[in-house]
Amino acid sequence: MRRRTFLTAAAAAPLASLAPRVAGAAITAGAAITAGDGPYGALATAPDALGLLLPDGFTARVVATSGEVVAGSEYEWHPFPDGGACFATDGGGWIYVSNSEFGVGTSGVGGLAFDADGTVTDAYPILTGSTRNCAGGPTPWGRWLSCEEVEGGRVFECDPRGQEGAVELPALGRFIHEAACVDPDREQIYLTEDAPDGRLYRFTPEAYPSLSSGVLEVAAVSEGAVTWIEVPDPSGAFAPTRRQVAASTAFNGGEGIWYRDDIVWFVTKGDAGVWKLDAAAQRIEQIYRGIDGEVVLGEPDNITLTDTGDLYVCEDQGADQQVVLITPDGIIAPVLQLTGQTGSELAGVAFDPSGTRMYVSSQRGNGGLGITYEITGPFRTPESETTTLPPTTVKSTAVSETTRAIASTVAGDGGGTSPLVPIGIGGALVAAVGYGAYRLRTRRTSPDTHLPDNDR
């Protein structure tokens, strides 16, 4: 039997809410972003045994490898690991969820469970049968929003424990979804779109935190002021959502997005942009633009914001692949660099509840499939104590039944215009062979998937 993992009610909160908020969000107003060594100093001059360049005092280990069964589980780690987040569990443990951006009807999300000592105790699927799950975002109520990055892409609300079935959220629109974040103060969801003419969206639920119905709007920006206009047809059945409102503003490849203290932070890959949206004042500014002058941040992708106000950004580029840190005072510096894996990208940056372990994946670092790392070191954390509440009580849902139900809803990729990432003929072959084995080995047919909730 695999170990039963409970989410705490604190929940079921994502990592960012476990510690008290510090005064001011990341990157203070007016701070110029400049290159520097940052709080951890320069990267090492030679890679470690895993091919990573890290600052002094930091070490890395592999916690999951695509195409291989995760220790202590029956789950073969999914191919092309992408966006991710951490969720606290009872007893001081946590779950790291990771998207699989693989292909049409063959993607999904996996969960990786840790105990309080950081030992991997379990791994399992929490969504299967979807298409190109790229990024997403954690919710304050302890769920993971997983987004499909194809034309007509969907959003799914997933249980990190893999016990409740993933739920499709059509009200959040069907477009080339990238990432999502929740503004719990105004009870709204912000979403990015990964297209050269992508848009920034806002969803207002009818009965927060339920996301089953509500109003989807698109941003129109004029001299920094943001106006929200309702999207006529969120389903995109007759025209892509980004082309339905002529007055809406295009953002060049919307990527990671994060909310903290009235500010929505997001990045755009096409112009290496970092954006700051004041959700209270509804004003927006681009605080960094990499195509202007010297580029110190290239093709930004997944992001996470820590309780110290540090913004961590994954780069999606074939060479010089880094996780870059932007401090509250505007210093931008690499904290990790991947070597020897040209053609991959870094994705899924997230921190455990203590803030001392960082998770990140090389999306195609294992013969075209992927590697997920844990980085440990003297990361900056606020002086704080966390409160652990009793575990939530939910009715168990067999994962095998849940994933079949989700898979049955898939009807192709909607004729997407977001192409599969090229990995070369050799990489494609390895990926295809590896995925065939992956699909066979991850079918959960053992009796333990049908045990009562308190025995799993």
C-alpha positions as CSV (number, residue, x, y, z in Angstrom):
1,M,0.0,0.0,0.0
2,R,1.3,3.4,-0.8
3,R,1.5,5.9,2.1
4,R,-1.6,8.0,2.5
5,T,-0.8,11.8,2.3
6,F,-3.0,14.3,3.9
7,L,-3.1,18.0,3.1
8,T,-3.4,20.3,6.1
9,A,-6.1,22.8,6.2
10,A,-3.5,25.4,6.3
11,A,-3.8,24.0,3.3
12,A,-4.4,23.5,1.8
13,A,-2.7,26.7,1.4
14,P,0.1,26.9,-1.1
15,L,3.5,27.6,0.2
16,A,3.3,31.4,-0.1
17,S,0.6,31.6,2.6
18,L,2.4,29.5,5.2
19,A,4.5,32.3,6.6
20,P,3.7,35.9,7.5
21,R,3.9,38.3,4.7
22,V,6.8,40.7,4.7
23,A,6.4,44.4,4.3
24,G,6.2,45.2,0.6
25,A,6.0,42.9,-2.3
26,A,8.9,42.0,-4.6
27,I,10.8,44.7,-6.4
28,T,10.0,48.0,-4.7
29,A,8.5,50.8,-6.7
30,G,11.1,52.7,-8.8
31,A,13.8,50.1,-8.3
32,A,15.9,49.7,-11.4
33,I,16.6,46.1,-12.2
34,T,20.4,45.7,-12.6
35,A,22.7,42.7,-12.9
36,G,24.7,41.7,-9.9
37,D,25.8,38.7,-7.8
38,G,22.7,38.8,-5.7
39,P,22.4,37.5,-2.1
40,Y,24.1,34.2,-2.7
41,G,27.1,35.3,-4.7
42,A,28.3,34.1,-8.1
43,L,27.7,30.7,-9.6
44,A,30.4,28.1,-9.3
45,T,32.9,28.0,-12.2
46,A,32.5,24.3,-12.8
47,P,29.3,22.2,-12.8
48,D,28.6,19.6,-10.1
49,A,28.1,15.9,-10.8
50,L,24.6,16.6,-12.1
51,G,25.7,19.3,-14.5
52,L,24.4,22.2,-12.5
53,L,26.2,25.4,-11.6
54,L,25.1,26.6,-8.1
55,P,26.3,29.3,-5.7
56,D,28.6,28.3,-2.8
57,G,26.8,26.4,-0.1
58,F,24.1,24.9,-2.3
59,T,23.7,21.3,-3.3
60,A,21.4,19.3,-5.6
61,R,19.9,15.9,-5.9
62,V,17.6,14.2,-8.5
63,V,14.2,13.4,-7.0
64,A,12.5,12.1,-10.1
65,T,13.5,11.1,-13.6
66,S,11.1,10.8,-16.5
67,G,10.7,7.3,-17.7
68,E,11.7,5.8,-14.3
69,V,9.5,4.6,-11.4
70,V,9.8,7.0,-8.4
71,A,11.2,5.3,-5.3
72,G,8.4,4.2,-2.9
73,S,5.7,4.3,-5.5
74,E,4.3,2.6,-8.6
75,Y,4.4,5.8,-10.6
76,E,6.7,6.3,-13.5
77,W,7.6,10.0,-13.5
78,H,5.9,11.7,-16.4
79,P,7.7,13.1,-19.5
80,F,8.3,16.8,-20.1
81,P,7.8,18.0,-16.5
82,D,6.7,21.7,-16.6
83,G,4.9,24.0,-14.2
84,G,4.7,23.1,-10.6
85,A,4.0,24.1,-7.0
86,C,4.3,22.8,-3.4
87,F,1.5,22.1,-0.9
88,A,2.0,21.5,2.8
89,T,0.8,18.2,4.4
90,D,0.2,17.2,7.9
91,G,3.3,16.1,9.9
92,G,5.5,18.6,8.3
93,G,5.6,17.0,4.8
94,W,4.7,18.4,1.4
95,I,3.6,17.5,-2.1
96,Y,5.3,18.9,-5.2
97,V,2.9,18.8,-8.2
98,S,4.3,18.9,-11.7
99,N,2.6,19.3,-15.1
100,S,3.4,17.0,-18.1
101,E,3.6,19.0,-21.3
102,F,3.9,16.0,-23.6
103,G,1.3,15.7,-26.4
104,V,-2.3,15.5,-27.5
105,G,-4.3,13.5,-25.0
106,T,-1.1,12.1,-23.4
107,S,-0.3,14.9,-20.8
108,G,-1.4,15.5,-17.3
109,V,-0.1,16.2,-13.8
110,G,1.9,14.1,-11.3
111,G,2.4,14.5,-7.6
112,L,5.5,13.8,-5.6
113,A,5.1,13.4,-1.8
114,F,7.7,14.1,0.8
115,D,7.8,13.5,4.6
116,A,9.1,16.1,7.1
117,D,12.7,14.9,6.6
118,G,12.5,15.4,2.8
119,T,12.3,11.7,2.0
120,V,10.2,10.9,-1.1
121,T,7.4,8.7,0.1
122,D,5.1,8.4,-2.9
123,A,4.3,9.6,-6.4
124,Y,1.1,9.3,-8.4
125,P,-1.0,10.9,-11.2
126,I,-3.5,13.5,-10.4
127,L,-4.6,14.2,-14.0
128,T,-4.2,12.2,-17.2
129,G,-5.5,12.3,-20.7
130,S,-5.1,16.1,-21.2
131,T,-3.0,18.0,-23.7
132,R,0.2,19.9,-23.3
133,N,-0.2,20.9,-19.6
134,C,2.3,23.8,-19.4
135,A,2.0,25.9,-16.3
136,G,-0.9,26.8,-13.9
137,G,-1.0,28.0,-10.3
138,P,-1.8,27.0,-6.8
139,T,-5.0,28.1,-5.1
140,P,-5.5,29.3,-1.5
141,W,-7.9,26.3,-1.0
142,G,-5.2,23.8,-1.7
143,R,-5.8,22.9,-5.4
144,W,-3.6,23.1,-8.4
145,L,-4.9,24.8,-11.6
146,S,-3.3,23.0,-14.5
147,C,-3.5,24.8,-17.9
148,E,-3.3,23.4,-21.5
149,E,-1.0,25.4,-23.8
150,V,-2.8,24.8,-27.1
151,E,-5.5,26.7,-29.1
152,G,-8.7,25.9,-27.3
153,G,-6.8,24.8,-24.3
154,R,-8.6,24.1,-21.0
155,V,-8.0,24.6,-17.2
156,F,-8.4,21.8,-14.7
157,E,-8.7,22.1,-11.0
158,C,-6.6,19.2,-9.5
159,D,-6.3,17.7,-6.0
160,P,-2.6,17.4,-5.1
161,R,-3.4,14.2,-3.2
162,G,-4.8,12.5,-6.3
163,Q,-7.9,11.5,-4.3
164,E,-10.6,13.7,-5.8
165,G,-11.1,13.8,-9.5
166,A,-9.7,16.6,-11.6
167,V,-12.4,19.0,-12.7
168,E,-12.5,20.8,-16.0
169,L,-13.2,24.6,-15.7
170,P,-14.8,25.8,-19.0
171,A,-15.8,29.1,-17.5
172,L,-12.1,30.1,-17.4
173,G,-12.1,30.1,-21.2
174,R,-10.5,28.0,-23.9
175,F,-7.4,29.5,-25.3
176,I,-3.6,29.0,-25.3
177,H,-3.4,28.9,-21.6
178,E,-0.1,29.3,-19.8
179,A,-0.5,30.2,-16.1
180,A,-3.0,31.3,-13.5
181,C,-3.0,33.0,-10.1
182,V,-5.6,33.7,-7.5
183,D,-6.3,37.1,-6.0
184,P,-8.0,36.1,-2.7
185,D,-8.5,39.7,-1.6
186,R,-10.8,40.5,-4.6
187,E,-11.7,36.8,-5.2
188,Q,-10.6,36.8,-8.8
189,I,-8.3,34.7,-11.1
190,Y,-5.7,36.2,-13.5
191,L,-4.6,34.1,-16.5
192,T,-1.8,34.5,-19.1
193,E,-1.8,33.4,-22.7
194,D,1.3,32.1,-24.5
195,A,1.0,33.5,-28.0
196,P,2.8,36.4,-29.7
197,D,-0.5,38.2,-29.6
198,G,-1.6,36.7,-26.3
199,R,-3.9,38.5,-23.8
200,L,-4.1,39.0,-20.1
201,Y,-7.4,37.7,-18.7
202,R,-9.3,38.1,-15.4
203,F,-12.0,35.7,-14.2
204,T,-14.6,36.7,-11.5
205,P,-16.4,33.7,-10.1
206,E,-20.1,33.8,-9.3
207,A,-19.6,32.0,-6.0
208,Y,-15.9,32.1,-5.0
209,P,-14.0,29.8,-4.4
210,S,-16.1,27.7,-6.9
211,L,-14.8,28.3,-10.4
212,S,-17.6,26.6,-12.2
213,S,-19.2,29.8,-13.4
214,G,-18.4,33.5,-13.6
215,V,-17.3,36.2,-16.0
216,L,-14.1,36.1,-18.1
217,E,-12.6,39.5,-19.1
218,V,-9.7,40.6,-21.1
219,A,-7.4,43.5,-20.4
220,A,-7.3,46.8,-22.3
221,V,-4.4,49.0,-21.3
222,S,-4.1,52.8,-22.0
223,E,-1.3,54.8,-20.5
224,G,-0.9,52.3,-17.7
225,A,-4.6,52.2,-16.8
226,V,-6.2,48.8,-17.1
227,T,-9.8,48.4,-18.2
228,W,-11.5,45.0,-18.2
229,I,-13.9,44.0,-21.0
230,E,-16.0,40.9,-21.0
231,V,-15.0,38.2,-23.5
232,P,-18.1,37.6,-25.6
233,D,-17.5,33.8,-26.2
234,P,-15.1,32.3,-23.6
235,S,-15.3,28.9,-25.4
236,G,-13.6,30.4,-28.5
237,A,-15.9,28.4,-30.7
238,F,-16.2,31.0,-33.4
239,A,-13.0,33.1,-32.8
240,P,-10.0,32.9,-30.5
241,T,-10.7,34.8,-27.3
242,R,-7.7,37.0,-27.9
243,R,-9.3,38.3,-31.1
244,Q,-12.8,38.9,-29.9
245,V,-12.3,42.3,-28.3
246,A,-10.6,44.8,-30.7
247,A,-9.7,47.1,-27.9
248,S,-7.8,44.5,-25.8
249,T,-4.0,44.7,-25.4
250,A,-1.6,42.1,-26.8
251,F,1.2,40.7,-24.6
252,N,4.1,39.0,-26.3
253,G,4.0,35.5,-25.0
254,G,2.4,35.5,-21.5
255,E,4.1,33.1,-19.2
256,G,4.3,32.7,-15.4
257,I,2.1,34.7,-13.1
258,W,1.9,35.2,-9.3
259,Y,-0.1,37.2,-6.8
260,R,1.0,38.8,-3.5
261,D,-0.2,41.8,-1.5
262,D,-2.3,43.5,-4.2
263,I,0.3,42.9,-6.9
264,V,0.1,40.5,-9.8
265,W,3.5,39.7,-11.2
266,F,3.9,38.1,-14.6
267,V,6.4,37.7,-17.4
268,T,6.3,37.7,-21.2
269,K,8.8,35.5,-23.1
270,G,8.7,37.4,-26.4
271,D,10.2,40.6,-25.1
272,A,11.8,39.1,-21.9
273,G,9.4,41.3,-20.0
274,V,8.6,41.5,-16.2
275,W,5.3,43.1,-15.5
276,K,3.7,44.6,-12.3
277,L,-0.1,44.9,-12.2
278,D,-1.6,46.8,-9.1
279,A,-4.8,44.8,-8.7
280,A,-6.2,47.5,-6.3
281,A,-5.5,50.5,-8.5
282,Q,-5.7,48.6,-11.8
283,R,-2.5,50.1,-13.2
284,I,0.2,48.2,-14.9
285,E,3.9,48.8,-15.7
286,Q,6.6,46.8,-17.4
287,I,9.5,47.0,-15.0
288,Y,12.0,45.1,-17.2
289,R,12.3,44.6,-20.9
290,G,15.1,42.3,-22.0
291,I,15.1,43.3,-25.7
292,D,16.1,46.8,-24.7
293,G,19.9,46.9,-24.3
294,E,21.8,44.2,-22.4
295,V,19.8,41.1,-21.8
296,V,20.3,39.7,-18.3
297,L,17.0,37.7,-18.4
298,G,16.2,35.7,-21.5
299,E,12.9,34.1,-22.4
300,P,11.4,34.1,-18.9
301,D,8.9,31.3,-18.2
302,N,7.7,29.8,-14.9
303,I,7.9,32.0,-11.8
304,T,7.5,31.9,-8.1
305,L,7.5,34.6,-5.4
306,T,8.9,33.8,-2.0
307,D,7.9,35.2,1.4
308,T,11.1,37.4,1.3
309,G,9.8,39.1,-1.8
310,D,12.4,37.3,-4.1
311,L,11.0,36.6,-7.6
312,Y,12.5,33.4,-9.1
313,V,12.2,33.1,-12.9
314,C,12.9,30.0,-15.1
315,E,14.5,30.7,-18.5
316,D,13.2,28.8,-21.5
317,Q,16.1,29.0,-24.0
318,G,18.3,26.4,-25.7
319,A,21.6,27.7,-24.1
320,D,22.5,29.5,-21.0
321,Q,19.5,27.9,-19.2
322,Q,19.2,29.5,-15.8
323,V,16.9,30.1,-12.8
324,V,17.2,33.8,-12.2
325,L,16.5,35.7,-9.0
326,I,15.2,39.3,-8.9
327,T,15.5,40.7,-5.4
328,P,13.1,43.3,-3.9
329,D,15.8,46.0,-4.4
330,G,16.1,45.2,-8.1
331,I,19.2,43.0,-8.3
332,I,18.9,40.3,-10.9
333,A,21.3,37.3,-10.7
334,P,21.3,33.6,-11.6
335,V,21.0,31.1,-8.8
336,L,21.2,28.0,-11.0
337,Q,22.5,27.2,-14.5
338,L,21.9,23.9,-16.4
339,T,24.9,22.6,-18.4
340,G,25.2,19.8,-20.9
341,Q,21.5,19.7,-21.8
342,T,21.2,21.9,-24.8
343,G,17.7,22.0,-26.2
344,S,16.0,21.6,-22.8
345,E,14.4,24.3,-20.6
346,L,14.0,24.9,-16.9
347,A,10.5,24.8,-15.5
348,G,8.4,24.3,-12.4
349,V,10.3,26.3,-9.9
350,A,8.8,26.1,-6.4
351,F,9.8,25.9,-2.8
352,D,8.9,23.5,0.1
353,P,7.2,24.9,3.2
354,S,10.5,25.7,4.9
355,G,11.7,27.8,2.0
356,T,15.0,25.9,2.0
357,R,14.4,23.4,-0.8
358,M,13.8,24.6,-4.3
359,Y,12.3,22.3,-7.0
360,V,12.9,22.7,-10.7
361,S,12.9,20.5,-13.7
362,S,15.0,20.2,-16.9
363,Q,12.1,19.5,-19.2
364,R,13.9,17.4,-21.7
365,G,17.1,16.5,-19.9
366,N,16.8,12.7,-19.9
367,G,17.2,11.6,-23.4
368,G,14.3,13.9,-24.3
369,L,12.0,13.2,-21.4
370,G,13.0,15.2,-18.2
371,I,14.7,15.4,-14.8
372,T,13.3,17.0,-11.6
373,Y,15.8,18.4,-9.1
374,E,15.8,19.5,-5.5
375,I,18.2,22.3,-4.6
376,T,19.1,22.7,-0.9
377,G,21.0,25.6,0.6
378,P,20.9,28.9,2.6
379,F,17.9,30.4,0.8
380,R,16.6,33.6,2.4
381,T,13.5,33.0,4.6
382,P,11.6,35.2,7.0
383,E,11.8,34.5,10.7
384,S,8.4,32.8,11.2
385,E,6.5,30.0,12.6
386,T,3.9,28.1,10.6
387,T,0.6,26.7,11.9
388,T,-0.4,23.2,11.1
389,L,-4.1,22.5,11.2
390,P,-5.9,19.2,11.2
391,P,-6.0,17.4,7.9
392,T,-8.9,17.9,5.6
393,T,-11.4,15.2,5.3
394,V,-12.5,14.2,1.8
395,K,-14.2,11.2,0.2
396,S,-11.6,9.1,-1.6
397,T,-11.8,8.8,-5.3
398,A,-9.9,6.0,-7.0
399,V,-7.3,7.6,-9.2
400,S,-7.8,5.0,-11.9
401,E,-11.5,5.9,-12.2
402,T,-10.8,9.6,-12.1
403,T,-8.2,9.6,-14.8
404,R,-10.4,7.5,-17.1
405,A,-13.2,10.1,-16.6
406,I,-10.9,12.9,-17.5
407,A,-9.4,11.1,-20.5
408,S,-12.9,10.5,-21.9
409,T,-13.5,14.2,-22.1
410,V,-10.5,14.8,-24.4
411,A,-11.4,15.5,-28.0
412,G,-8.0,16.3,-29.6
413,D,-6.0,19.5,-29.4
414,G,-8.6,21.8,-30.9
415,G,-6.4,22.4,-33.9
416,G,-3.9,24.3,-31.8
417,T,-1.4,26.7,-33.3
418,S,1.1,26.3,-30.5
419,P,3.4,23.7,-32.0
420,L,5.1,20.8,-30.1
421,V,8.5,21.8,-29.0
422,P,11.1,20.3,-31.4
423,I,13.4,17.8,-29.7
424,G,15.2,16.4,-32.8
425,I,14.7,13.0,-34.4
426,G,16.7,11.2,-31.8
427,G,15.0,12.9,-28.9
428,A,11.6,12.3,-30.5
429,L,12.3,8.6,-30.9
430,V,13.5,8.2,-27.3
431,A,10.5,10.2,-26.1
432,A,8.1,8.0,-28.1
433,V,9.6,4.7,-26.9
434,G,9.8,6.0,-23.3
435,Y,6.2,7.2,-23.3
436,G,4.9,3.9,-24.5
437,A,6.5,2.2,-21.5
438,Y,5.3,5.1,-19.3
439,R,1.7,4.7,-20.3
440,L,1.8,0.9,-19.5
441,R,3.6,1.3,-16.2
442,T,1.5,4.1,-14.7
443,R,-1.9,2.4,-15.1
444,R,-3.1,2.1,-11.5
445,T,-4.7,-1.3,-11.5
446,S,-3.5,-2.6,-8.1
447,P,-6.2,-3.2,-5.4
448,D,-4.9,-0.4,-3.1
449,T,-6.4,2.3,-5.4
450,H,-9.8,1.1,-4.2
451,L,-9.1,1.1,-0.5
452,P,-11.1,3.3,1.9
453,D,-9.7,6.9,2.3
454,N,-8.0,6.2,5.7
455,D,-6.1,3.2,4.4
456,R,-4.5,4.8,1.3
